[in-house]
Amino acid sequence: MKKCCIIFNEPLPGALEDELDVLDQVGHIEQNMVEMGINVYRKGITENFMQEIADLAAEKPDFVFNLVESIKNKGELNYFIPALLNMYAIPYSGNSLESIFFTTSKTIASRMMKDAGINNPAAYKPSEMKLLKPGSRYIVKPIWEDGSLGITADSVFDCVPGFEEKLKGKDDAHWFIEDFIDGREYNMSVLAGKDGPEVLPPAEIVFRDYGESRPKIVDFKAKWESDTFEFDNTVREFPGSALPPEFINRLMETARACWHLFGLKGYARVDVRADSQGNIFVIEINANPCISPDGGFVAATRQAGYTFTSVLERIINDLN
């Protein structure tokens, strides 16, 4: 019987829903691995990660399922975990050190995509605010965080007199500015397979009753705060045949191009927005996206007709 350790970022005391969500993922994976006949146990990872991974190596699991999204709620540290797993030659699920580093840094990912001819919004450092075009709309985002951490309705702004207030305190090391693509948003989940990556049915994020004044974005409220308008009215749908086949093909080609560019493995999600002319802009690459039962990736696997155990099997068959 194979032995697997699920590692995850141990939520800090007083953690909010965006941190606690990882525990749902752990429980879901643990339950399904037991059904698969795998001897599974869990280990929370903290700021003492170097010793914790050394201890893990001494336990000699056959492989690790890596769910570490951050260290002390800082996404910029998450690549240390696959680096240590590599050092101890412990096989692990999901994406590699390089893939996680390149995709977690949204500015590095943006430059790599532009160099490869993959369309994504123009990006600027806060110190380059003089390059912004008067009258145009932008969004300011954290470079290293995921799960919409640090993103609110106020993150979207127009370049009009006084806009500088939106950027006060935003340094180049942790924040960047992006052209705001005011259009429809789609998520493409991608799953490893024996014949290469499979792009699952695209999901559309629908912003119901947002009106003209409220920016159509998946901000922190929309993802995590269940008692808000944003949470209730930002919904995932699978439009299927309602989308033109040519557009679906372009969505899927974009997702595959991102998979190959970043050397993704196991599973990933590519988030895009499409403007009124149907031009596609990649806004984020999610290596090791959330795989909790109510998450977008698992919803896409169900839409494709896959059981979760079959999904886990494909991820495990693509270990680093």
C-alpha positions in Angstrom: 0.0 0.0 0.0 1.4 3.4 -1.0 1.9 6.0 1.7 1.1 9.7 1.1 1.4 12.7 3.2 -0.9 15.6 2.5 1.0 18.9 3.3 -0.8 22.2 3.7 -0.3 25.6 5.0 -1.3 25.5 8.7 -3.9 28.3 9.1 -2.8 31.1 11.5 -4.8 31.8 14.7 -7.9 33.8 13.8 -7.6 32.8 10.1 -10.3 34.0 7.7 -12.1 31.8 5.1 -9.4 32.2 2.4 -6.9 30.4 4.7 -9.3 27.9 6.3 -10.4 26.7 2.8 -7.3 24.5 2.6 -8.7 22.3 5.4 -11.7 21.5 3.2 -9.3 20.4 0.5 -7.3 18.3 2.8 -10.4 16.5 4.1 -11.8 15.9 0.6 -8.5 14.5 -0.7 -7.9 12.4 2.4 -11.3 10.8 2.2 -10.9 9.9 -1.5 -7.4 8.6 -1.1 -8.6 6.2 1.6 -11.2 4.9 -1.0 -8.3 4.5 -3.4 -6.5 2.2 -1.0 -3.7 4.8 -0.2 -2.3 5.0 3.4 -2.7 8.8 3.9 -1.9 11.2 6.7 -1.6 15.0 7.0 1.1 17.5 8.1 0.5 21.3 8.5 3.4 23.5 7.3 4.3 26.6 9.3 7.2 29.2 9.3 9.3 26.3 10.6 9.0 24.7 7.2 12.7 23.7 6.8 12.6 21.5 9.8 9.1 20.2 9.0 10.2 19.1 5.5 13.3 17.5 6.9 11.1 15.5 9.4 8.9 14.6 6.5 11.8 13.2 4.6 12.7 11.0 7.6 9.1 9.5 7.5 9.8 8.3 3.9 6.3 8.7 2.3 6.0 7.3 -1.2 4.8 10.8 -2.3 3.4 14.0 -1.0 0.3 15.8 -2.1 1.3 19.4 -1.9 -1.4 21.9 -0.9 0.8 24.6 0.6 -0.4 27.9 -0.8 1.5 30.2 1.4 3.7 30.5 4.5 2.3 32.7 7.3 -0.3 33.8 4.7 2.4 35.1 2.4 2.2 33.7 -1.1 5.6 34.8 -2.1 7.1 32.1 0.1 5.2 29.1 -1.3 7.9 28.0 -3.8 10.2 27.1 -0.9 8.2 24.0 -0.3 8.7 22.3 -3.7 12.4 23.5 -3.5 12.8 21.5 -0.3 10.9 18.5 -1.6 13.2 18.5 -4.6 16.2 18.7 -2.3 15.1 15.6 -0.4 14.0 13.8 -3.6 10.4 13.4 -2.3 8.0 13.0 -5.2 5.1 15.5 -5.0 1.9 16.3 -6.7 1.0 19.3 -8.8 3.3 21.9 -10.1 7.1 22.2 -9.9 9.3 24.8 -8.1 9.8 26.7 -11.4 6.1 26.6 -12.4 4.9 27.8 -9.0 7.5 30.6 -8.8 6.8 31.9 -12.3 3.0 31.8 -12.0 2.8 33.1 -8.4 4.6 36.2 -9.5 2.0 37.8 -11.7 4.5 40.3 -13.1 6.9 37.6 -14.2 4.1 35.6 -15.6 2.8 38.6 -17.6 6.2 39.2 -19.1 6.7 35.6 -20.1 3.3 35.4 -21.7 4.0 38.6 -23.7 7.3 37.2 -24.9 5.5 34.0 -26.0 2.7 35.9 -27.8 0.0 35.0 -25.3 -2.3 38.0 -25.0 -2.6 39.6 -21.5 -3.3 43.1 -20.2 -0.5 45.7 -20.2 1.1 46.0 -16.8 2.9 48.8 -15.0 4.8 49.3 -11.7 3.2 51.8 -9.3 6.3 53.9 -9.8 5.4 54.1 -13.5 2.0 55.7 -12.9 2.9 58.6 -15.2 2.6 56.1 -18.1 -1.1 55.6 -17.4 -3.4 57.1 -20.0 -5.9 59.8 -18.9 -9.4 58.5 -18.9 -8.5 54.8 -19.1 -9.5 52.3 -16.5 -7.0 50.2 -14.5 -6.9 47.7 -11.7 -4.1 47.5 -9.0 -3.3 44.0 -7.8 -0.9 42.3 -5.3 1.9 40.6 -7.2 2.3 37.4 -5.1 -1.1 36.7 -3.5 -4.0 34.5 -4.8 -7.6 33.9 -3.8 -8.3 37.6 -4.5 -6.4 38.6 -1.3 -5.9 42.4 -1.4 -8.5 43.0 -4.2 -11.6 45.1 -3.5 -14.0 47.2 -5.6 -11.6 50.1 -4.9 -8.8 48.2 -6.7 -10.4 49.4 -10.0 -9.9 53.0 -10.8 -10.0 55.6 -13.6 -7.0 57.6 -14.6 -8.5 61.0 -13.7 -7.2 63.7 -11.4 -6.6 62.4 -7.9 -6.2 58.7 -9.0 -2.8 58.7 -7.3 -4.6 58.3 -3.9 -5.5 54.7 -5.1 -1.8 53.9 -5.3 -0.6 55.5 -2.0 1.5 53.0 -0.1 1.7 50.5 -3.0 5.4 49.6 -3.6 6.8 48.0 -6.8 7.9 44.8 -4.9 4.4 43.8 -3.9 1.9 45.6 -6.3 1.3 46.2 -10.0 -1.2 48.0 -12.2 -2.9 46.4 -15.1 -5.2 47.5 -17.9 -8.8 46.7 -16.8 -10.5 44.5 -19.3 -14.2 45.3 -18.9 -15.7 42.2 -20.3 -16.8 38.6 -19.7 -14.6 36.3 -17.4 -13.9 32.6 -18.0 -12.0 29.9 -16.1 -10.4 27.0 -17.9 -9.4 24.1 -15.7 -6.7 21.9 -17.1 -6.0 18.3 -16.0 -3.0 16.1 -16.9 -3.6 13.0 -18.9 -1.7 10.2 -20.6 -2.2 12.0 -24.0 -1.3 15.5 -22.6 -3.2 18.2 -20.8 -7.0 18.1 -21.1 -8.9 21.4 -21.0 -12.2 20.8 -19.1 -15.4 22.6 -20.0 -14.9 26.4 -19.7 -16.8 28.1 -16.8 -18.1 31.7 -17.1 -18.1 33.9 -14.0 -21.4 35.8 -14.2 -21.8 39.2 -12.4 -25.6 39.5 -11.8 -27.2 42.9 -11.2 -23.8 44.6 -10.8 -25.0 47.7 -12.7 -22.7 50.3 -14.2 -21.1 51.6 -11.0 -19.9 48.4 -9.5 -16.8 46.9 -11.1 -17.3 43.4 -12.5 -14.4 41.6 -10.7 -14.0 38.6 -8.5 -12.8 40.4 -5.4 -12.2 39.1 -1.9 -15.9 39.6 -0.9 -17.1 37.7 -4.0 -14.9 34.7 -3.1 -15.0 34.6 0.7 -17.6 36.8 2.5 -20.9 34.9 2.4 -23.0 37.8 3.7 -22.3 40.2 0.9 -23.9 41.2 -2.4 -20.8 40.2 -4.2 -20.8 36.7 -2.9 -24.4 36.1 -3.7 -24.3 37.6 -7.2 -21.0 36.4 -8.5 -21.9 32.9 -9.9 -20.2 30.2 -11.9 -22.0 28.9 -14.9 -21.0 26.4 -17.7 -22.3 28.0 -20.9 -21.4 25.0 -23.1 -23.0 25.2 -26.5 -24.2 28.8 -25.8 -20.7 29.9 -26.7 -19.6 29.9 -30.4 -17.4 26.8 -31.2 -14.6 29.1 -32.6 -14.5 31.0 -29.3 -14.4 27.9 -27.2 -11.5 26.6 -29.3 -9.6 29.9 -28.7 -10.2 29.6 -25.0 -8.9 26.0 -25.0 -5.9 26.9 -27.2 -5.0 29.7 -24.8 -5.2 27.4 -21.8 -3.0 24.8 -23.5 -0.5 27.4 -24.5 -0.2 28.6 -20.9 0.2 25.0 -19.7 3.1 24.4 -22.0 4.8 27.8 -21.5 5.0 27.4 -17.8 5.6 23.6 -17.8 2.5 23.0 -15.7 1.8 19.5 -14.3 -1.0 17.7 -12.6 -3.7 20.4 -12.6 -4.0 24.1 -13.2 -6.6 26.8 -14.0 -6.2 29.6 -16.5 -8.4 32.7 -15.9 -9.2 35.1 -18.8 -11.4 38.0 -19.7 -12.8 38.7 -23.1 -13.5 42.2 -24.3 -16.5 43.3 -26.5 -14.7 42.2 -29.6 -14.0 38.7 -28.3 -10.3 39.3 -27.7 -9.0 37.0 -25.0 -6.7 38.3 -22.2 -5.1 36.0 -19.7 -5.4 37.6 -16.3 -4.0 34.8 -14.1 -2.4 31.4 -14.1 -3.3 29.3 -11.1 -0.9 26.4 -10.5 -2.3 24.0 -7.9 -5.7 25.7 -7.8 -8.2 25.1 -5.0 -9.7 21.5 -5.3 -12.2 21.8 -2.5 -15.6 20.1 -3.2 -17.3 23.5 -4.0 -14.3 25.0 -5.9 -14.2 25.8 -9.6 -11.7 23.1 -10.6 -13.8 20.3 -9.1 -17.0 21.8 -10.6 -15.3 21.6 -14.0 -14.3 18.0 -13.5 -17.9 17.1 -12.6 -19.1 18.9 -15.7 -16.7 16.7 -17.7 -18.2 13.6 -16.1 -15.2 12.6 -13.9 -15.2 11.2 -10.4 -12.9 12.9 -7.9 -11.0 9.6 -7.4 -10.3 9.5 -11.2 -9.1 13.1 -11.0 -6.7 12.3 -8.1 -5.4 9.3 -10.0 -4.5 11.5 -13.0 -2.8 14.1 -10.7 -0.9 11.4 -8.9 0.2 9.8 -12.2 1.9 13.2 -13.1 4.1 13.6 -10.0 7.3 15.7 -9.9 
